[in-house]
């Protein structure tokens, strides 16, 4: 598996990014699509793990203070768990 780590570039890629976050993290709990975004999304660093055209995983980093950051909204596509996608995102 060859993974390219980068921020989403286009509206389509951001749509896929937020859809994966929702499907993996919110949908199982019957939460709305809107619940997958919050007030920190605009200033956060968004990382997608792309396997060709396929989005394999996502993660978001935001700063709580100049000295402290927090990783949130980590998600890996179903069927790809245990293959190191999440670890790659965290290392990035």
PDB file of N, CA, C and O in Angstrom, chain B, residues numbered from 101:
ATOM      1  N   UNK B 101       0.850  -1.169   0.000  1.00  0.00           N
ATOM      2  CA  UNK B 101       0.000   0.000   0.000  1.00  0.00           C
ATOM      3  C   UNK B 101       0.899   1.237   0.000  1.00  0.00           C
ATOM      4  O   UNK B 101       1.737   1.400   0.887  1.00  0.00           O
ATOM      5  N   UNK B 102       0.724   2.106  -0.996  1.00  0.00           N
ATOM      6  CA  UNK B 102       1.458   3.371  -1.056  1.00  0.00           C
ATOM      7  C   UNK B 102       0.524   4.495  -0.622  1.00  0.00           C
ATOM      8  O   UNK B 102      -0.516   4.711  -1.245  1.00  0.00           O
ATOM      9  N   UNK B 103       0.880   5.204   0.429  1.00  0.00           N
ATOM     10  CA  UNK B 103       0.053   6.271   0.992  1.00  0.00           C
ATOM     11  C   UNK B 103       0.746   7.615   0.799  1.00  0.00           C
ATOM     12  O   UNK B 103       1.933   7.766   1.088  1.00  0.00           O
ATOM     13  N   UNK B 104      -0.019   8.590   0.305  1.00  0.00           N
ATOM     14  CA  UNK B 104       0.438   9.975   0.238  1.00  0.00           C
ATOM     15  C   UNK B 104      -0.302  10.751   1.322  1.00  0.00           C
ATOM     16  O   UNK B 104      -1.532  10.738   1.372  1.00  0.00           O
ATOM     17  N   UNK B 105       0.444  11.422   2.184  1.00  0.00           N
ATOM     18  CA  UNK B 105      -0.150  12.212   3.266  1.00  0.00           C
ATOM     19  C   UNK B 105      -0.137  13.681   2.856  1.00  0.00           C
ATOM     20  O   UNK B 105       0.907  14.232   2.508  1.00  0.00           O
ATOM     21  N   UNK B 106      -1.329  14.314   2.904  1.00  0.00           N
ATOM     22  CA  UNK B 106      -1.430  15.724   2.551  1.00  0.00           C
ATOM     23  C   UNK B 106      -2.786  16.259   2.960  1.00  0.00           C
ATOM     24  O   UNK B 106      -3.717  15.509   3.252  1.00  0.00           O
ATOM     25  N   UNK B 107      -2.868  17.586   2.972  1.00  0.00           N
ATOM     26  CA  UNK B 107      -4.163  18.217   3.217  1.00  0.00           C
ATOM     27  C   UNK B 107      -5.038  18.056   1.982  1.00  0.00           C
ATOM     28  O   UNK B 107      -4.528  18.025   0.862  1.00  0.00           O
ATOM     29  N   UNK B 108      -6.351  17.954   2.176  1.00  0.00           N
ATOM     30  CA  UNK B 108      -7.241  17.948   1.014  1.00  0.00           C
ATOM     31  C   UNK B 108      -7.032  19.234   0.211  1.00  0.00           C
ATOM     32  O   UNK B 108      -6.805  20.299   0.784  1.00  0.00           O
ATOM     33  N   UNK B 109      -7.111  19.128  -1.125  1.00  0.00           N
ATOM     34  CA  UNK B 109      -6.827  20.270  -1.991  1.00  0.00           C
ATOM     35  C   UNK B 109      -8.075  20.907  -2.590  1.00  0.00           C
ATOM     36  O   UNK B 109      -8.127  22.127  -2.747  1.00  0.00           O
ATOM     37  N   UNK B 110      -9.055  20.122  -2.918  1.00  0.00           N
ATOM     38  CA  UNK B 110     -10.233  20.628  -3.623  1.00  0.00           C
ATOM     39  C   UNK B 110     -11.478  20.463  -2.755  1.00  0.00           C
ATOM     40  O   UNK B 110     -11.447  19.806  -1.714  1.00  0.00           O
ATOM     41  N   UNK B 111     -12.555  21.063  -3.200  1.00  0.00           N
ATOM     42  CA  UNK B 111     -13.823  20.900  -2.481  1.00  0.00           C
ATOM     43  C   UNK B 111     -14.239  19.431  -2.467  1.00  0.00           C
ATOM     44  O   UNK B 111     -14.745  18.938  -1.459  1.00  0.00           O
ATOM     45  N   UNK B 112     -14.028  18.732  -3.579  1.00  0.00           N
ATOM     46  CA  UNK B 112     -14.359  17.304  -3.637  1.00  0.00           C
ATOM     47  C   UNK B 112     -13.561  16.524  -2.595  1.00  0.00           C
ATOM     48  O   UNK B 112     -14.111  15.662  -1.911  1.00  0.00           O
ATOM     49  N   UNK B 113     -12.274  16.820  -2.472  1.00  0.00           N
ATOM     50  CA  UNK B 113     -11.448  16.114  -1.487  1.00  0.00           C
ATOM     51  C   UNK B 113     -11.873  16.449  -0.062  1.00  0.00           C
ATOM     52  O   UNK B 113     -11.890  15.569   0.798  1.00  0.00           O
ATOM     53  N   UNK B 114     -12.220  17.714   0.199  1.00  0.00           N
ATOM     54  CA  UNK B 114     -12.722  18.056   1.536  1.00  0.00           C
ATOM     55  C   UNK B 114     -14.057  17.362   1.802  1.00  0.00           C
ATOM     56  O   UNK B 114     -14.312  16.929   2.925  1.00  0.00           O
ATOM     57  N   UNK B 115     -14.903  17.252   0.789  1.00  0.00           N
ATOM     58  CA  UNK B 115     -16.172  16.534   0.957  1.00  0.00           C
ATOM     59  C   UNK B 115     -15.914  15.081   1.333  1.00  0.00           C
ATOM     60  O   UNK B 115     -16.582  14.547   2.219  1.00  0.00           O
ATOM     61  N   UNK B 116     -14.953  14.433   0.673  1.00  0.00           N
ATOM     62  CA  UNK B 116     -14.594  13.045   0.993  1.00  0.00           C
ATOM     63  C   UNK B 116     -14.014  12.953   2.407  1.00  0.00           C
ATOM     64  O   UNK B 116     -14.319  12.027   3.159  1.00  0.00           O
ATOM     65  N   UNK B 117     -13.180  13.923   2.747  1.00  0.00           N
ATOM     66  CA  UNK B 117     -12.551  13.971   4.074  1.00  0.00           C
ATOM     67  C   UNK B 117     -13.618  14.018   5.174  1.00  0.00           C
ATOM     68  O   UNK B 117     -13.588  13.226   6.116  1.00  0.00           O
ATOM     69  N   UNK B 118     -14.560  14.962   5.039  1.00  0.00           N
ATOM     70  CA  UNK B 118     -15.612  15.090   6.056  1.00  0.00           C
ATOM     71  C   UNK B 118     -16.567  13.904   6.029  1.00  0.00           C
ATOM     72  O   UNK B 118     -17.094  13.515   7.072  1.00  0.00           O
ATOM     73  N   UNK B 119     -16.798  13.326   4.861  1.00  0.00           N
ATOM     74  CA  UNK B 119     -17.666  12.152   4.781  1.00  0.00           C
ATOM     75  C   UNK B 119     -17.049  10.968   5.518  1.00  0.00           C
ATOM     76  O   UNK B 119     -17.748  10.256   6.239  1.00  0.00           O
ATOM     77  N   UNK B 120     -15.743  10.751   5.344  1.00  0.00           N
ATOM     78  CA  UNK B 120     -15.091   9.642   6.053  1.00  0.00           C
ATOM     79  C   UNK B 120     -15.162   9.880   7.563  1.00  0.00           C
ATOM     80  O   UNK B 120     -15.457   8.959   8.324  1.00  0.00           O
ATOM     81  N   UNK B 121     -14.892  11.107   7.992  1.00  0.00           N
ATOM     82  CA  UNK B 121     -15.012  11.415   9.428  1.00  0.00           C
ATOM     83  C   UNK B 121     -16.400  11.088   9.942  1.00  0.00           C
ATOM     84  O   UNK B 121     -16.546  10.479  11.001  1.00  0.00           O
ATOM     85  N   UNK B 122     -17.416  11.488   9.201  1.00  0.00           N
ATOM     86  CA  UNK B 122     -18.793  11.245   9.639  1.00  0.00           C
ATOM     87  C   UNK B 122     -19.126   9.747   9.656  1.00  0.00           C
ATOM     88  O   UNK B 122     -19.651   9.237  10.645  1.00  0.00           O
ATOM     89  N   UNK B 123     -18.817   9.046   8.554  1.00  0.00           N
ATOM     90  CA  UNK B 123     -19.182   7.622   8.464  1.00  0.00           C
ATOM     91  C   UNK B 123     -18.549   6.777   9.553  1.00  0.00           C
ATOM     92  O   UNK B 123     -19.190   5.877  10.097  1.00  0.00           O
ATOM     93  N   UNK B 124     -17.279   7.064   9.879  1.00  0.00           N
ATOM     94  CA  UNK B 124     -16.561   6.239  10.852  1.00  0.00           C
ATOM     95  C   UNK B 124     -16.806   6.696  12.287  1.00  0.00           C
ATOM     96  O   UNK B 124     -16.958   5.866  13.183  1.00  0.00           O
ATOM     97  N   UNK B 125     -16.845   8.004  12.510  1.00  0.00           N
ATOM     98  CA  UNK B 125     -16.881   8.526  13.884  1.00  0.00           C
ATOM     99  C   UNK B 125     -18.254   8.934  14.384  1.00  0.00           C
ATOM    100  O   UNK B 125     -18.482   8.902  15.593  1.00  0.00           O
ATOM    101  N   UNK B 126     -19.168   9.311  13.527  1.00  0.00           N
ATOM    102  CA  UNK B 126     -20.444   9.875  13.978  1.00  0.00           C
ATOM    103  C   UNK B 126     -21.666   9.043  13.582  1.00  0.00           C
ATOM    104  O   UNK B 126     -22.580   8.862  14.386  1.00  0.00           O
ATOM    105  N   UNK B 127     -21.681   8.548  12.367  1.00  0.00           N
ATOM    106  CA  UNK B 127     -22.846   7.789  11.892  1.00  0.00           C
ATOM    107  C   UNK B 127     -23.197   6.607  12.806  1.00  0.00           C
ATOM    108  O   UNK B 127     -24.378   6.384  13.075  1.00  0.00           O
ATOM    109  N   UNK B 128     -22.200   5.839  13.292  1.00  0.00           N
ATOM    110  CA  UNK B 128     -22.549   4.717  14.173  1.00  0.00           C
ATOM    111  C   UNK B 128     -23.288   5.138  15.443  1.00  0.00           C
ATOM    112  O   UNK B 128     -23.949   4.315  16.076  1.00  0.00           O
ATOM    113  N   UNK B 129     -23.180   6.416  15.817  1.00  0.00           N
ATOM    114  CA  UNK B 129     -23.830   6.933  17.021  1.00  0.00           C
ATOM    115  C   UNK B 129     -25.067   7.765  16.666  1.00  0.00           C
ATOM    116  O   UNK B 129     -25.591   8.509  17.495  1.00  0.00           O
ATOM    117  N   UNK B 130     -25.525   7.621  15.404  1.00  0.00           N
ATOM    118  CA  UNK B 130     -26.712   8.349  14.922  1.00  0.00           C
ATOM    119  C   UNK B 130     -26.576   9.859  15.072  1.00  0.00           C
ATOM    120  O   UNK B 130     -27.552  10.550  15.366  1.00  0.00           O
ATOM    121  N   UNK B 131     -25.373  10.364  14.871  1.00  0.00           N
ATOM    122  CA  UNK B 131     -25.149  11.804  14.922  1.00  0.00           C
ATOM    123  C   UNK B 131     -25.231  12.393  13.520  1.00  0.00           C
ATOM    124  O   UNK B 131     -24.972  11.706  12.531  1.00  0.00           O
ATOM    125  N   UNK B 132     -25.588  13.656  13.443  1.00  0.00           N
ATOM    126  CA  UNK B 132     -25.779  14.322  12.156  1.00  0.00           C
ATOM    127  C   UNK B 132     -24.447  14.552  11.454  1.00  0.00           C
ATOM    128  O   UNK B 132     -23.387  14.514  12.080  1.00  0.00           O
ATOM    129  N   UNK B 133     -24.514  14.790  10.154  1.00  0.00           N
ATOM    130  CA  UNK B 133     -23.315  15.117   9.378  1.00  0.00           C
ATOM    131  C   UNK B 133     -22.683  16.414   9.884  1.00  0.00           C
ATOM    132  O   UNK B 133     -21.461  16.560   9.858  1.00  0.00           O
ATOM    133  N   UNK B 134     -23.497  17.342  10.338  1.00  0.00           N
ATOM    134  CA  UNK B 134     -22.982  18.619  10.830  1.00  0.00           C
ATOM    135  C   UNK B 134     -22.118  18.451  12.077  1.00  0.00           C
ATOM    136  O   UNK B 134     -21.269  19.296  12.359  1.00  0.00           O
ATOM    137  N   UNK B 135     -22.324  17.381  12.814  1.00  0.00           N
ATOM    138  CA  UNK B 135     -21.581  17.172  14.062  1.00  0.00           C
ATOM    139  C   UNK B 135     -20.104  16.866  13.830  1.00  0.00           C
ATOM    140  O   UNK B 135     -19.318  16.871  14.778  1.00  0.00           O
ATOM    141  N   UNK B 136     -19.722  16.603  12.598  1.00  0.00           N
ATOM    142  CA  UNK B 136     -18.346  16.218  12.301  1.00  0.00           C
ATOM    143  C   UNK B 136     -17.433  17.436  12.141  1.00  0.00           C
ATOM    144  O   UNK B 136     -16.216  17.284  12.039  1.00  0.00           O
ATOM    145  N   UNK B 137     -18.000  18.626  12.117  1.00  0.00           N
ATOM    146  CA  UNK B 137     -17.207  19.850  12.030  1.00  0.00           C
ATOM    147  C   UNK B 137     -17.462  20.707  13.265  1.00  0.00           C
ATOM    148  O   UNK B 137     -18.549  20.686  13.842  1.00  0.00           O
ATOM    149  N   UNK B 138     -16.440  21.459  13.656  1.00  0.00           N
ATOM    150  CA  UNK B 138     -16.607  22.365  14.779  1.00  0.00           C
ATOM    151  C   UNK B 138     -15.902  23.686  14.502  1.00  0.00           C
ATOM    152  O   UNK B 138     -15.358  23.891  13.417  1.00  0.00           O
ATOM    153  N   UNK B 139     -15.913  24.566  15.471  1.00  0.00           N
ATOM    154  CA  UNK B 139     -15.374  25.915  15.303  1.00  0.00           C
ATOM    155  C   UNK B 139     -13.869  25.944  15.047  1.00  0.00           C
ATOM    156  O   UNK B 139     -13.350  26.975  14.618  1.00  0.00           O
ATOM    157  N   UNK B 140     -13.162  24.862  15.291  1.00  0.00           N
ATOM    158  CA  UNK B 140     -11.711  24.838  15.095  1.00  0.00           C
ATOM    159  C   UNK B 140     -11.296  24.328  13.723  1.00  0.00           C
ATOM    160  O   UNK B 140     -10.113  24.381  13.386  1.00  0.00           O
ATOM    161  N   UNK B 141     -12.230  23.839  12.929  1.00  0.00           N
ATOM    162  CA  UNK B 141     -11.878  23.297  11.619  1.00  0.00           C
ATOM    163  C   UNK B 141     -11.220  24.333  10.712  1.00  0.00           C
ATOM    164  O   UNK B 141     -10.330  23.988   9.934  1.00  0.00           O
ATOM    165  N   UNK B 142     -11.634  25.580  10.795  1.00  0.00           N
ATOM    166  CA  UNK B 142     -11.089  26.610   9.919  1.00  0.00           C
ATOM    167  C   UNK B 142      -9.625  26.926  10.146  1.00  0.00           C
ATOM    168  O   UNK B 142      -8.931  27.344   9.219  1.00  0.00           O
ATOM    169  N   UNK B 143      -9.147  26.733  11.366  1.00  0.00           N
ATOM    170  CA  UNK B 143      -7.751  27.047  11.677  1.00  0.00           C
ATOM    171  C   UNK B 143      -6.903  25.794  11.912  1.00  0.00           C
ATOM    172  O   UNK B 143      -5.727  25.904  12.258  1.00  0.00           O
ATOM    173  N   UNK B 144      -7.479  24.620  11.730  1.00  0.00           N
ATOM    174  CA  UNK B 144      -6.781  23.359  12.001  1.00  0.00           C
ATOM    175  C   UNK B 144      -5.969  22.904  10.789  1.00  0.00           C
ATOM    176  O   UNK B 144      -6.146  23.391   9.672  1.00  0.00           O
ATOM    177  N   UNK B 145      -5.087  21.969  11.047  1.00  0.00           N
ATOM    178  CA  UNK B 145      -4.344  21.285   9.995  1.00  0.00           C
ATOM    179  C   UNK B 145      -5.063  19.969   9.745  1.00  0.00           C
ATOM    180  O   UNK B 145      -5.245  19.172  10.666  1.00  0.00           O
ATOM    181  N   UNK B 146      -5.469  19.740   8.509  1.00  0.00           N
ATOM    182  CA  UNK B 146      -6.204  18.533   8.121  1.00  0.00           C
ATOM    183  C   UNK B 146      -5.275  17.641   7.303  1.00  0.00           C
ATOM    184  O   UNK B 146      -4.665  18.093   6.334  1.00  0.00           O
ATOM    185  N   UNK B 147      -5.173  16.391   7.691  1.00  0.00           N
ATOM    186  CA  UNK B 147      -4.324  15.447   6.971  1.00  0.00           C
ATOM    187  C   UNK B 147      -5.186  14.308   6.440  1.00  0.00           C
ATOM    188  O   UNK B 147      -5.971  13.703   7.170  1.00  0.00           O
ATOM    189  N   UNK B 148      -5.019  14.036   5.161  1.00  0.00           N
ATOM    190  CA  UNK B 148      -5.654  12.886   4.541  1.00  0.00           C
ATOM    191  C   UNK B 148      -4.581  11.897   4.129  1.00  0.00           C
ATOM    192  O   UNK B 148      -3.493  12.289   3.706  1.00  0.00           O
ATOM    193  N   UNK B 149      -4.885  10.633   4.253  1.00  0.00           N
ATOM    194  CA  UNK B 149      -4.003   9.561   3.790  1.00  0.00           C
ATOM    195  C   UNK B 149      -4.608   9.028   2.496  1.00  0.00           C
ATOM    196  O   UNK B 149      -5.617   8.324   2.519  1.00  0.00           O
ATOM    197  N   UNK B 150      -3.994   9.364   1.384  1.00  0.00           N
ATOM    198  CA  UNK B 150      -4.525   9.027   0.062  1.00  0.00           C
ATOM    199  C   UNK B 150      -3.776   7.842  -0.509  1.00  0.00           C
ATOM    200  O   UNK B 150      -2.548   7.847  -0.589  1.00  0.00           O
ATOM    201  N   UNK B 151      -4.522   6.832  -0.902  1.00  0.00           N
ATOM    202  CA  UNK B 151      -3.970   5.670  -1.613  1.00  0.00           C
ATOM    203  C   UNK B 151      -4.454   5.820  -3.053  1.00  0.00           C
ATOM    204  O   UNK B 151      -5.534   5.348  -3.409  1.00  0.00           O
ATOM    205  N   UNK B 152      -3.652   6.473  -3.864  1.00  0.00           N
ATOM    206  CA  UNK B 152      -4.106   6.840  -5.206  1.00  0.00           C
ATOM    207  C   UNK B 152      -5.218   7.869  -5.077  1.00  0.00           C
ATOM    208  O   UNK B 152      -5.032   8.918  -4.459  1.00  0.00           O
ATOM    209  N   UNK B 153      -6.363   7.573  -5.657  1.00  0.00           N
ATOM    210  CA  UNK B 153      -7.526   8.461  -5.568  1.00  0.00           C
ATOM    211  C   UNK B 153      -8.388   8.169  -4.345  1.00  0.00           C
ATOM    212  O   UNK B 153      -9.320   8.916  -4.048  1.00  0.00           O
ATOM    213  N   UNK B 154      -8.085   7.097  -3.643  1.00  0.00           N
ATOM    214  CA  UNK B 154      -8.899   6.646  -2.512  1.00  0.00           C
ATOM    215  C   UNK B 154      -8.410   7.270  -1.206  1.00  0.00           C
ATOM    216  O   UNK B 154      -7.214   7.255  -0.914  1.00  0.00           O
ATOM    217  N   UNK B 155      -9.324   7.808  -0.436  1.00  0.00           N
ATOM    218  CA  UNK B 155      -9.003   8.347   0.885  1.00  0.00           C
ATOM    219  C   UNK B 155      -9.052   7.200   1.890  1.00  0.00           C
ATOM    220  O   UNK B 155     -10.104   6.599   2.106  1.00  0.00           O
ATOM    221  N   UNK B 156      -7.916   6.904   2.497  1.00  0.00           N
ATOM    222  CA  UNK B 156      -7.807   5.768   3.411  1.00  0.00           C
ATOM    223  C   UNK B 156      -7.963   6.160   4.870  1.00  0.00           C
ATOM    224  O   UNK B 156      -8.366   5.337   5.692  1.00  0.00           O
ATOM    225  N   UNK B 157      -7.648   7.412   5.204  1.00  0.00           N
ATOM    226  CA  UNK B 157      -7.737   7.843   6.592  1.00  0.00           C
ATOM    227  C   UNK B 157      -7.610   9.345   6.707  1.00  0.00           C
ATOM    228  O   UNK B 157      -7.164  10.017   5.778  1.00  0.00           O
ATOM    229  N   UNK B 158      -8.009   9.869   7.865  1.00  0.00           N
ATOM    230  CA  UNK B 158      -7.972  11.310   8.114  1.00  0.00           C
ATOM    231  C   UNK B 158      -7.589  11.586   9.562  1.00  0.00           C
ATOM    232  O   UNK B 158      -7.728  10.732  10.438  1.00  0.00           O
ATOM    233  N   UNK B 159      -7.110  12.788   9.785  1.00  0.00           N
ATOM    234  CA  UNK B 159      -6.827  13.271  11.132  1.00  0.00           C
ATOM    235  C   UNK B 159      -6.736  14.784  11.109  1.00  0.00           C
ATOM    236  O   UNK B 159      -6.391  15.386  10.092  1.00  0.00           O
ATOM    237  N   UNK B 160      -7.047  15.386  12.235  1.00  0.00           N
ATOM    238  CA  UNK B 160      -6.998  16.843  12.341  1.00  0.00           C
ATOM    239  C   UNK B 160      -6.157  17.237  13.543  1.00  0.00           C
ATOM    240  O   UNK B 160      -6.258  16.632  14.610  1.00  0.00           O
ATOM    241  N   UNK B 161      -5.317  18.271  13.360  1.00  0.00           N
ATOM    242  CA  UNK B 161      -4.508  18.819  14.434  1.00  0.00           C
ATOM    243  C   UNK B 161      -4.925  20.268  14.638  1.00  0.00           C
ATOM    244  O   UNK B 161      -4.973  21.053  13.691  1.00  0.00           O
ATOM    245  N   UNK B 162      -5.227  20.612  15.882  1.00  0.00           N
ATOM    246  CA  UNK B 162      -5.475  22.021  16.186  1.00  0.00           C
ATOM    247  C   UNK B 162      -4.695  22.388  17.445  1.00  0.00           C
ATOM    248  O   UNK B 162      -4.394  21.543  18.289  1.00  0.00           O
ATOM    249  N   UNK B 163      -4.381  23.676  17.539  1.00  0.00           N
ATOM    250  CA  UNK B 163      -3.600  24.169  18.671  1.00  0.00           C
ATOM    251  C   UNK B 163      -4.526  24.699  19.753  1.00  0.00           C
ATOM    252  O   UNK B 163      -5.408  25.517  19.493  1.00  0.00           O
ATOM    253  N   UNK B 164      -4.308  24.216  20.979  1.00  0.00           N
ATOM    254  CA  UNK B 164      -5.035  24.713  22.149  1.00  0.00           C
ATOM    255  C   UNK B 164      -4.350  25.952  22.712  1.00  0.00           C
ATOM    256  O   UNK B 164      -4.994  26.812  23.314  1.00  0.00           O
ATOM    257  N   UNK B 165      -3.047  26.031  22.512  1.00  0.00           N
ATOM    258  CA  UNK B 165      -2.232  27.169  22.942  1.00  0.00           C
ATOM    259  C   UNK B 165      -0.973  27.120  22.077  1.00  0.00           C
ATOM    260  O   UNK B 165      -0.785  26.155  21.335  1.00  0.00           O
ATOM    261  N   UNK B 166      -0.110  28.129  22.152  1.00  0.00           N
ATOM    262  CA  UNK B 166       1.128  28.075  21.366  1.00  0.00           C
ATOM    263  C   UNK B 166       2.018  26.873  21.709  1.00  0.00           C
ATOM    264  O   UNK B 166       2.847  26.465  20.896  1.00  0.00           O
ATOM    265  N   UNK B 167       1.848  26.316  22.895  1.00  0.00           N
ATOM    266  CA  UNK B 167       2.703  25.203  23.327  1.00  0.00           C
ATOM    267  C   UNK B 167       2.002  23.850  23.333  1.00  0.00           C
ATOM    268  O   UNK B 167       2.634  22.837  23.633  1.00  0.00           O
ATOM    269  N   UNK B 168       0.696  23.811  23.006  1.00  0.00           N
ATOM    270  CA  UNK B 168      -0.050  22.561  23.110  1.00  0.00           C
ATOM    271  C   UNK B 168      -0.961  22.381  21.900  1.00  0.00           C
ATOM    272  O   UNK B 168      -1.713  23.281  21.524  1.00  0.00           O
ATOM    273  N   UNK B 169      -0.872  21.197  21.303  1.00  0.00           N
ATOM    274  CA  UNK B 169      -1.731  20.841  20.170  1.00  0.00           C
ATOM    275  C   UNK B 169      -2.504  19.570  20.506  1.00  0.00           C
ATOM    276  O   UNK B 169      -2.125  18.814  21.401  1.00  0.00           O
ATOM    277  N   UNK B 170      -3.572  19.354  19.787  1.00  0.00           N
ATOM    278  CA  UNK B 170      -4.430  18.190  20.035  1.00  0.00           C
ATOM    279  C   UNK B 170      -4.813  17.561  18.692  1.00  0.00           C
ATOM    280  O   UNK B 170      -5.197  18.262  17.756  1.00  0.00           O
ATOM    281  N   UNK B 171      -4.704  16.244  18.611  1.00  0.00           N
ATOM    282  CA  UNK B 171      -5.160  15.493  17.441  1.00  0.00           C
ATOM    283  C   UNK B 171      -6.596  15.070  17.706  1.00  0.00           C
ATOM    284  O   UNK B 171      -6.909  14.517  18.760  1.00  0.00           O
ATOM    285  N   UNK B 172      -7.464  15.335  16.736  1.00  0.00           N
ATOM    286  CA  UNK B 172      -8.875  14.952  16.860  1.00  0.00           C
ATOM    287  C   UNK B 172      -9.344  14.363  15.541  1.00  0.00           C
ATOM    288  O   UNK B 172      -8.662  14.443  14.519  1.00  0.00           O
ATOM    289  N   UNK B 173     -10.503  13.784  15.592  1.00  0.00           N
ATOM    290  CA  UNK B 173     -11.174  13.277  14.391  1.00  0.00           C
ATOM    291  C   UNK B 173     -10.305  12.320  13.577  1.00  0.00           C
ATOM    292  O   UNK B 173     -10.279  12.392  12.349  1.00  0.00           O
ATOM    293  N   UNK B 174      -9.603  11.437  14.255  1.00  0.00           N
ATOM    294  CA  UNK B 174      -8.833  10.398  13.567  1.00  0.00           C
ATOM    295  C   UNK B 174      -9.788   9.307  13.114  1.00  0.00           C
ATOM    296  O   UNK B 174     -10.605   8.820  13.896  1.00  0.00           O
ATOM    297  N   UNK B 175      -9.683   8.927  11.851  1.00  0.00           N
ATOM    298  CA  UNK B 175     -10.531   7.872  11.318  1.00  0.00           C
ATOM    299  C   UNK B 175      -9.814   7.164  10.180  1.00  0.00           C
ATOM    300  O   UNK B 175      -9.114   7.796   9.389  1.00  0.00           O
ATOM    301  N   UNK B 176      -9.990   5.856  10.102  1.00  0.00           N
ATOM    302  CA  UNK B 176      -9.426   5.038   9.031  1.00  0.00           C
ATOM    303  C   UNK B 176     -10.583   4.293   8.368  1.00  0.00           C
ATOM    304  O   UNK B 176     -11.471   3.768   9.040  1.00  0.00           O
ATOM    305  N   UNK B 177     -10.555   4.258   7.053  1.00  0.00           N
ATOM    306  CA  UNK B 177     -11.612   3.607   6.285  1.00  0.00           C
ATOM    307  C   UNK B 177     -11.796   2.164   6.734  1.00  0.00           C
ATOM    308  O   UNK B 177     -10.831   1.474   7.061  1.00  0.00           O
ATOM    309  N   UNK B 178     -13.042   1.723   6.745  1.00  0.00           N
ATOM    310  CA  UNK B 178     -13.326   0.334   7.121  1.00  0.00           C
ATOM    311  C   UNK B 178     -12.532  -0.612   6.227  1.00  0.00           C
ATOM    312  O   UNK B 178     -12.390  -0.386   5.025  1.00  0.00           O
ATOM    313  N   UNK B 179     -12.026  -1.659   6.831  1.00  0.00           N
ATOM    314  CA  UNK B 179     -11.248  -2.650   6.102  1.00  0.00           C
ATOM    315  C   UNK B 179      -9.767  -2.326   6.005  1.00  0.00           C
ATOM    316  O   UNK B 179      -8.981  -3.162   5.560  1.00  0.00           O
ATOM    317  N   UNK B 180      -9.372  -1.115   6.417  1.00  0.00           N
ATOM    318  CA  UNK B 180      -7.961  -0.739   6.354  1.00  0.00           C
ATOM    319  C   UNK B 180      -7.325  -0.615   7.731  1.00  0.00           C
ATOM    320  O   UNK B 180      -6.145  -0.280   7.842  1.00  0.00           O
ATOM    321  N   UNK B 181      -8.092  -0.880   8.778  1.00  0.00           N
ATOM    322  CA  UNK B 181      -7.560  -0.832  10.128  1.00  0.00           C
ATOM    323  C   UNK B 181      -6.446  -1.847  10.317  1.00  0.00           C
ATOM    324  O   UNK B 181      -6.471  -2.924   9.722  1.00  0.00           O
ATOM    325  N   UNK B 182      -5.479  -1.504  11.139  1.00  0.00           N
ATOM    326  CA  UNK B 182      -4.388  -2.420  11.437  1.00  0.00           C
ATOM    327  C   UNK B 182      -3.297  -2.448  10.382  1.00  0.00           C
ATOM    328  O   UNK B 182      -2.386  -3.272  10.455  1.00  0.00           O
ATOM    329  N   UNK B 183      -3.379  -1.543   9.385  1.00  0.00           N
ATOM    330  CA  UNK B 183      -2.378  -1.527   8.324  1.00  0.00           C
ATOM    331  C   UNK B 183      -1.434  -0.327   8.429  1.00  0.00           C
ATOM    332  O   UNK B 183      -0.648  -0.068   7.518  1.00  0.00           O
ATOM    333  N   UNK B 184      -1.516   0.400   9.540  1.00  0.00           N
ATOM    334  CA  UNK B 184      -0.580   1.483   9.783  1.00  0.00           C
ATOM    335  C   UNK B 184      -0.991   2.844   9.263  1.00  0.00           C
ATOM    336  O   UNK B 184      -0.210   3.792   9.349  1.00  0.00           O
ATOM    337  N   UNK B 185      -2.203   2.968   8.722  1.00  0.00           N
ATOM    338  CA  UNK B 185      -2.654   4.250   8.178  1.00  0.00           C
ATOM    339  C   UNK B 185      -2.729   5.308   9.279  1.00  0.00           C
ATOM    340  O   UNK B 185      -2.227   6.418   9.105  1.00  0.00           O
ATOM    341  N   UNK B 186      -3.340   4.977  10.391  1.00  0.00           N
ATOM    342  CA  UNK B 186      -3.448   5.920  11.501  1.00  0.00           C
ATOM    343  C   UNK B 186      -2.091   6.318  12.047  1.00  0.00           C
ATOM    344  O   UNK B 186      -1.881   7.484  12.384  1.00  0.00           O
ATOM    345  N   UNK B 187      -1.179   5.389  12.140  1.00  0.00           N
ATOM    346  CA  UNK B 187       0.175   5.693  12.621  1.00  0.00           C
ATOM    347  C   UNK B 187       0.892   6.654  11.687  1.00  0.00           C
ATOM    348  O   UNK B 187       1.605   7.548  12.144  1.00  0.00           O
ATOM    349  N   UNK B 188       0.710   6.478  10.383  1.00  0.00           N
ATOM    350  CA  UNK B 188       1.311   7.405   9.424  1.00  0.00           C
ATOM    351  C   UNK B 188       0.772   8.817   9.607  1.00  0.00           C
ATOM    352  O   UNK B 188       1.530   9.786   9.561  1.00  0.00           O
ATOM    353  N   UNK B 189      -0.522   8.932   9.811  1.00  0.00           N
ATOM    354  CA  UNK B 189      -1.141  10.252  10.005  1.00  0.00           C
ATOM    355  C   UNK B 189      -0.590  10.891  11.277  1.00  0.00           C
ATOM    356  O   UNK B 189      -0.251  12.074  11.273  1.00  0.00           O
ATOM    357  N   UNK B 190      -0.497  10.136  12.348  1.00  0.00           N
ATOM    358  CA  UNK B 190       0.031  10.700  13.596  1.00  0.00           C
ATOM    359  C   UNK B 190       1.486  11.132  13.464  1.00  0.00           C
ATOM    360  O   UNK B 190       1.873  12.167  14.006  1.00  0.00           O
ATOM    361  N   UNK B 191       2.282  10.365  12.764  1.00  0.00           N
ATOM    362  CA  UNK B 191       3.689  10.747  12.580  1.00  0.00           C
ATOM    363  C   UNK B 191       3.816  12.015  11.744  1.00  0.00           C
ATOM    364  O   UNK B 191       4.708  12.834  11.967  1.00  0.00           O
ATOM    365  N   UNK B 192       2.923  12.163  10.791  1.00  0.00           N
ATOM    366  CA  UNK B 192       2.955  13.368   9.937  1.00  0.00           C
ATOM    367  C   UNK B 192       2.705  14.612  10.764  1.00  0.00           C
ATOM    368  O   UNK B 192       2.694  15.719  10.225  1.00  0.00           O
TER     369      UNK B 192
END
